[in-house]
Amino acid sequence: MLVGFSLGGFFDGILLHQILQWHHLLSDVDALKDMRTQILADGLFHALMYVVAVVGLTRLWRRRAVLSTRDADRILSGHALMGFGIWHIVDGVFSHWVTGIHRIKPDAATPLLWDLGWFFVFGVLPAVAGWYMRRRTPGDGGRHGRAAAATLGVAAALAGPIAALPDRGGDASDPVMVMFAPGVGGAAAFNALAKVDARVLWVDRSGGLWAVSMKDRRDAWKLYASGAMLVANSRVAFGCFSWTQVPSAGSAFLAPRAPLRFT
């Protein structure tokens, strides 16, 4: 169940944060609009899912002797499906309605309909189906659970790296996103970018997040020595940050009213 729970979290992060880019963890927390805080929260969320997955896989390994019993595949799969659904039930109740830290599709005409639809399709239905699977009367055709356990283990092992997968698309003209550490002023950041021959496309209000174009992205390494915390679309990229998008290509150096879409 813990492995299924973690897979639910990874599913949410990969699909909604990175692929569809509908929201991130603290989208609707007005007091925490600073981009460093938002990205840190997304990273901590994925780190928590790593911890849950490791705990689940460790417990599964310790109970591996049970996998040789009849119907172990059905019971294990049922528990995993329940965990997957429980994640979305908890997320829907706690994140969408109790705390309101984000919605499934906040820019929709009726966000509540998206919340309810996601809650039932990916929460209630998998949880009920998993409960039915584990409660069903054992049959003569039941199989051992090694294949199911291996499948869950591989899924959990791959989901984490996929959640941290940077955007590999595009070419040299695509923006490189650079986030500088707190305390690095605008002048210092600009000088650091100038040293690697980076042309500034956009910078957020705080002066911490910059979109630049670079002729040679191999020079992005040098930015870490000048106070950069994260550099996306370089050889070192960190999770959802790599999917950050500038408002538009060739936007102004300072665009305080231009929206920045990020996960």
C-alpha positions in Angstrom: 0.0 0.0 0.0 2.9 2.4 0.7 4.4 1.7 -2.7 1.1 2.4 -4.3 0.7 5.6 -2.3 4.1 6.8 -3.5 3.3 5.9 -7.1 0.1 8.1 -6.7 2.3 11.0 -5.7 4.8 10.5 -8.5 1.8 10.2 -10.9 0.5 13.5 -9.7 3.9 15.2 -10.0 4.8 13.8 -13.4 1.5 14.3 -15.1 0.1 17.5 -13.5 3.3 19.3 -12.5 5.6 18.5 -15.5 3.6 17.2 -18.5 0.4 19.2 -18.3 1.9 21.9 -16.1 -1.5 22.7 -14.5 -0.2 23.5 -11.0 2.5 23.0 -8.5 2.3 22.2 -4.8 1.7 25.7 -3.4 0.0 27.4 -6.3 -2.7 29.1 -4.3 -0.7 30.1 -1.2 -0.5 33.9 -1.7 2.1 34.3 1.1 4.5 31.9 -0.6 4.7 33.2 -4.1 8.5 33.5 -4.1 9.7 31.2 -6.8 12.5 29.8 -4.6 9.9 28.7 -2.1 7.6 27.2 -4.7 10.4 25.2 -6.3 11.7 24.1 -2.8 8.2 22.9 -1.9 7.9 20.8 -5.1 11.3 19.3 -4.4 10.4 18.4 -0.8 7.2 16.8 -2.1 9.1 14.5 -4.4 11.6 13.8 -1.7 8.8 12.7 0.6 7.5 10.4 -2.1 11.0 8.9 -2.4 11.0 8.2 1.4 7.5 6.6 1.2 8.6 4.4 -1.7 11.8 3.3 0.0 9.9 2.4 3.2 7.3 0.5 1.2 9.9 -1.4 -0.8 11.9 -2.2 2.3 8.8 -3.7 4.0 7.9 -5.6 0.9 11.4 -7.1 0.8 11.3 -8.2 4.4 8.0 -9.9 3.8 9.1 -11.5 0.5 8.4 -15.0 1.8 4.7 -14.3 1.7 5.0 -13.7 -2.1 5.1 -17.5 -2.7 1.6 -18.1 -1.3 -1.4 -18.5 -3.5 -3.2 -15.3 -4.6 -0.3 -13.2 -3.4 -0.3 -11.4 -6.7 -4.0 -10.4 -6.3 -3.6 -9.3 -2.7 -0.4 -7.3 -3.4 -1.9 -5.6 -6.5 -5.1 -4.8 -4.6 -3.2 -3.1 -1.7 -1.0 -1.2 -4.2 -4.2 0.0 -6.1 -5.7 1.0 -2.8 -2.6 3.0 -1.9 -2.7 4.8 -5.3 -6.3 5.8 -4.7 -5.8 6.8 -1.1 -3.0 9.2 -2.2 -5.5 11.0 -4.5 -8.2 11.0 -1.8 -5.9 12.5 0.7 -4.6 15.0 -1.8 -8.1 16.0 -2.8 -9.4 16.4 0.7 -6.4 18.0 2.3 -4.8 20.0 -0.6 -7.8 21.1 -2.6 -10.5 21.6 0.0 -9.2 21.8 3.6 -6.0 23.9 3.1 -6.6 25.1 -0.5 -2.9 25.1 -1.3 -3.7 24.2 -5.0 -6.4 23.0 -7.3 -6.2 20.4 -10.1 -6.8 23.0 -12.9 -7.0 26.4 -11.3 -7.5 28.3 -14.6 -10.6 26.2 -15.5 -14.0 27.8 -15.7 -15.2 25.6 -12.8 -12.1 24.3 -10.8 -14.4 22.3 -8.4 -15.6 20.1 -11.3 -11.9 19.2 -12.1 -11.2 18.5 -8.4 -14.3 16.2 -8.1 -13.6 14.4 -11.3 -10.0 13.7 -10.4 -11.0 12.7 -6.9 -13.4 10.0 -8.1 -11.5 8.8 -11.2 -8.0 8.5 -9.7 -9.0 8.3 -6.0 -12.2 6.6 -5.2 -12.4 4.2 -8.1 -8.8 2.8 -7.7 -9.3 2.5 -3.9 -12.6 0.6 -4.3 -11.2 -1.6 -7.0 -8.1 -2.4 -4.9 -10.3 -3.1 -1.8 -12.4 -5.5 -4.0 -9.4 -7.3 -5.3 -7.9 -8.0 -1.9 -11.3 -9.0 -0.4 -12.3 -11.4 -3.2 -12.5 -15.1 -2.4 -9.3 -16.9 -3.2 -9.5 -19.1 -6.3 -7.7 -22.1 -7.6 -6.0 -20.1 -10.3 -4.3 -17.7 -7.9 -0.6 -17.1 -8.6 2.4 -16.2 -6.4 3.2 -12.5 -6.0 6.8 -12.3 -7.3 5.8 -10.9 -10.6 3.5 -8.3 -9.0 6.2 -7.4 -6.5 8.8 -7.0 -9.2 6.5 -4.8 -11.3 5.8 -2.5 -8.3 9.5 -2.3 -7.5 10.4 -1.4 -11.0 7.6 1.2 -11.2 8.7 2.8 -8.0 12.4 2.8 -9.0 11.6 4.5 -12.4 8.9 6.9 -11.2 11.3 8.9 -9.1 13.9 9.6 -11.8 11.1 10.3 -14.3 9.7 12.9 -11.8 13.1 14.5 -11.8 13.5 14.3 -15.6 14.6 17.6 -17.2 13.1 18.8 -20.5 15.5 17.5 -23.1 13.7 19.1 -26.1 14.6 22.2 -28.0 17.8 23.5 -29.3 20.5 26.1 -28.4 18.1 29.0 -28.9 15.8 27.7 -26.1 16.0 29.6 -22.8 18.2 28.3 -19.9 16.6 29.0 -16.5 19.0 30.1 -13.8 18.1 30.5 -10.1 20.6 32.3 -7.9 20.9 31.9 -4.1 19.4 34.5 -1.8 21.9 37.2 -1.2 23.1 37.3 -4.8 22.1 40.7 -6.0 21.0 41.7 -9.5 24.4 43.2 -10.4 26.3 40.1 -9.2 23.9 37.8 -11.1 24.2 39.9 -14.2 28.0 39.9 -14.1 28.0 36.1 -13.6 25.8 35.6 -16.6 28.0 38.0 -18.6 31.1 35.9 -17.9 29.5 32.9 -19.6 28.3 35.0 -22.6 24.6 34.6 -21.6 22.1 37.0 -23.1 19.3 37.8 -20.6 15.8 37.3 -21.8 13.8 37.7 -18.7 14.2 38.1 -14.9 11.5 37.8 -12.2 10.7 40.5 -9.7 12.9 39.2 -7.0 15.9 39.1 -9.3 16.5 35.5 -8.3 15.2 33.7 -11.4 16.7 34.5 -14.8 15.9 33.2 -18.3 18.9 33.4 -20.6 20.2 32.2 -23.9 23.7 30.7 -24.2 25.7 29.9 -27.2 27.7 27.2 -25.4 25.6 25.5 -22.6 28.7 23.7 -21.4 29.6 27.0 -19.7 26.6 26.7 -17.5 28.7 24.8 -14.9 30.5 28.0 -14.2 27.4 29.7 -12.9 27.4 27.4 -9.8 30.7 29.0 -8.7 29.0 32.4 -8.9 26.1 31.7 -6.6 23.7 29.8 -8.9 21.5 27.2 -7.0 19.9 25.6 -10.1 20.6 25.7 -13.8 18.0 24.0 -16.1 18.6 22.5 -19.5 22.3 22.1 -18.7 24.1 18.9 -17.8 22.9 19.4 -14.3 19.1 19.9 -14.0 16.7 19.5 -11.1 13.2 18.1 -11.6 10.3 20.4 -12.2 12.6 23.4 -12.4 13.7 22.2 -15.8 10.2 22.6 -17.1 10.0 26.3 -16.3 8.9 28.5 -19.2 9.5 32.1 -19.9 6.4 34.2 -20.9 7.5 34.3 -24.5 10.6 34.1 -26.6 12.5 37.4 -26.7 10.5 39.0 -23.9 11.9 42.1 -22.2 14.7 42.1 -19.7 12.3 43.1 -17.0 8.7 42.1 -17.3 7.1 42.5 -13.9 3.6 42.0 -15.2 4.3 39.1 -17.5 3.2 35.7 -16.1 5.8 33.0 -15.7 4.6 29.5 -16.0 6.4 27.0 -13.9 5.8 23.7 -12.1 
